[in-house]
């Protein structure tokens, strides 16, 4: 009778080594995955803001043909034929859900009003862009009794909430 060891399986050392290798791979892959998600969200936000800017230019052109003056709407989403997914129609509150887009107006202590376009990302951070319907104060021009005027959509402001 021979003493043969025909047991099949992995040794404890082999299992530990595989666990360590998987841990190292996860430590490298997870941050890269999170970075790719952030970049994808930025690209989607840039596409929506670009669409808003193009819609506002179309809106201004239509107003120019209608009444002889280019103008932007009080709500930048009015310039879009199709609103982005998650568009919130209320102008009174911040975004409160993942993927939600909103526009609202704030008033500071000097009684200046500022429009804000906001988007909440999947990680709960809020990106926003200032929206100024009428930049005549900045340029020193006046448009008479017309309350509409060409405005500006500001640059992205990360992690700053209103």
Secondary structure, 3 states (H helix, E strand, C coil): CCCCCCCCCCCHHHHHHHHHHHHHHHHHHHHHHHHHHHHHHHHHHHHHHHHHHHHHHHHHHHHHHHHCCCCCCCCHHHHCCCCCCCEECCCCCCCCCCCCEEEEEEECCCCCEEEEEEEECCCCCEEEEEEECCCHHHHCCCCCCCCCCCCEECCCEECCCC
